[in-house]
């Protein structure tokens, strides 16, 4: 993070959110390409597209407010929370869905912290909208997981490794 950006500022929170959103877009894109069933692939493809929109929204909000180069992906995932894509290879659909749900919970937590720091209405409304989007993502993923469990497919075939998408 740029030394001028304080982690406890709304800008610091948005930079952290940007990193998680970029990881999420990459994660969902890869999972969409490697999902063993059509419904999971459809959900992951939709989530990847929505995360791309969130990335653009955050970059637009940060433009002129921070000195980071926001024109290219900057993302080094949070080592403590976000596993590498290789670590997801071989996981069951349920395990991948559980990870995706945790990812959504993590970004919701970051956005909620941003809400407490936002000083202007425009930024507060943007963050609130993002919380609502991510909450719907979590619900969609949870419903897919519940459906797998109820249909006895919790241990459905594993995801295969795939190359990272070109940026």
C-alpha positions in Angstrom: 0.0 0.0 0.0 1.2 3.5 -0.8 2.9 5.0 2.3 0.7 8.1 1.9 -2.5 6.0 2.3 -3.4 5.1 5.9 -4.8 1.7 6.5 -7.4 3.2 8.8 -8.7 5.6 6.2 -11.5 5.0 3.8 -8.9 5.1 1.0 -6.9 2.4 2.7 -10.0 0.3 3.1 -10.9 0.8 -0.6 -7.4 -0.2 -1.7 -7.7 -3.3 0.4 -11.2 -4.0 -1.0 -9.8 -3.5 -4.5 -7.2 -6.2 -3.9 -9.8 -8.6 -2.6 -12.2 -7.8 -5.5 -9.3 -8.4 -8.1 -8.5 -11.7 -6.4 -12.2 -12.6 -6.4 -12.5 -11.8 -10.1 -9.6 -14.0 -10.9 -10.8 -16.8 -8.6 -14.4 -16.8 -10.0 -13.1 -16.7 -13.6 -10.9 -19.7 -13.1 -13.6 -21.6 -11.2 -16.1 -20.8 -14.0 -13.8 -22.4 -16.5 -13.0 -25.5 -14.4 -16.4 -26.1 -12.6 -17.5 -29.7 -13.0 -21.2 -28.7 -13.4 -23.0 -26.1 -15.5 -24.8 -24.4 -12.6 -21.7 -23.8 -10.6 -19.9 -22.5 -13.8 -22.8 -20.2 -14.5 -22.7 -18.8 -11.0 -19.0 -18.3 -11.0 -19.1 -16.6 -14.4 -21.8 -14.2 -13.2 -19.8 -13.4 -10.0 -16.6 -12.8 -12.0 -18.5 -10.3 -14.2 -19.9 -8.5 -11.2 -16.6 -8.3 -9.4 -15.2 -6.7 -12.6 -17.8 -4.0 -12.2 -16.9 -3.5 -8.5 -13.3 -3.1 -9.4 -14.1 -0.4 -11.9 -16.4 1.4 -9.4 -13.7 1.4 -6.7 -11.0 2.5 -9.2 -13.2 5.4 -10.3 -13.9 6.4 -6.7 -10.2 6.3 -5.8 -9.0 8.2 -8.9 -7.5 11.5 -7.9 -7.6 10.5 -4.2 -4.6 8.2 -4.1 -1.3 8.1 -5.8 -1.4 4.4 -6.7 -1.3 3.3 -10.3 -4.9 2.0 -10.5 -4.7 1.3 -14.2 -3.4 -2.2 -13.9 -4.0 -5.1 -11.5 -1.9 -4.6 -8.5 -2.9 -7.6 -6.6 -0.9 -9.6 -4.2 -3.6 -11.5 -2.3 -3.6 -11.2 1.5 -1.4 -14.1 2.3 -3.2 -15.0 5.6 -6.6 -15.3 4.0 -6.5 -15.9 0.3 -5.1 -19.2 -1.0 -3.4 -19.4 -4.3 -5.3 -20.8 -7.2 -3.1 -23.9 -7.2 -4.4 -24.6 -3.6 -7.9 -24.8 -5.0 -7.1 -27.5 -7.5 -8.6 -30.8 -6.6 -11.1 -29.4 -4.2 -14.7 -30.6 -4.3 -17.4 -28.2 -5.5 -18.6 -27.9 -1.9 -15.1 -26.9 -0.7 -14.8 -24.3 -3.4 -18.2 -22.9 -2.6 -17.3 -22.7 1.1 -14.1 -20.8 0.2 -16.1 -18.5 -2.1 -18.6 -17.8 0.8 -15.7 -17.0 3.1 -14.3 -14.6 0.4 -17.7 -12.8 0.3 -17.8 -12.6 4.1 -14.3 -11.1 4.1 -15.1 -8.4 1.6 -18.4 -7.6 3.4 -16.4 -7.1 6.6 -13.9 -4.8 4.8 -16.7 -2.7 3.3 -18.5 -2.4 6.6 -15.3 -1.0 8.1 -15.2 1.4 5.2 -18.7 2.6 6.0 -17.6 3.7 9.4 -14.8 5.7 7.9 -16.5 7.3 4.9 -16.9 11.0 5.3 -19.0 11.8 2.2 -22.4 10.6 1.1 -21.2 9.5 -2.4 -18.6 7.1 -0.9 -21.0 5.9 1.8 -23.6 5.1 -0.8 -21.1 3.3 -3.0 -19.9 1.2 -0.1 -23.4 0.4 1.0 -24.3 -0.8 -2.5 -21.2 -3.0 -2.6 -22.2 -4.5 0.8 -25.6 -5.3 -0.7 -24.1 -6.9 -3.8 -21.6 -9.0 -1.8 -24.4 -10.1 0.5 -26.4 -11.3 -2.5 -23.3 -13.1 -3.8 -22.9 -14.8 -0.4 -26.6 -15.8 -0.5 -26.3 -17.2 -4.0 -23.3 -19.3 -3.1 -24.9 -20.5 0.1 -28.0 -21.6 -1.8 -25.8 -23.5 -4.4 -24.0 -25.2 -1.5 -27.3 -26.1 0.2 -28.6 -27.5 -3.1 -25.6 -29.7 -3.4 -25.9 -31.0 0.1 -29.7 -31.7 -0.3 -29.1 -33.5 -3.6 -26.3 -35.6 -2.1 -23.6 -34.0 -4.2 -21.6 -32.4 -1.5 -18.5 -34.3 -2.7 -19.2 -33.7 -6.4 -16.2 -34.0 -8.7 -13.2 -31.9 -8.0 -12.2 -28.7 -9.8 -9.3 -29.1 -12.2 -6.4 -26.7 -12.3 -6.5 -24.1 -15.0 -4.1 -21.4 -16.1 -4.7 -17.9 -14.7 -6.6 -15.7 -17.1 -4.6 -13.3 -19.2 -5.0 -9.7 -18.0 
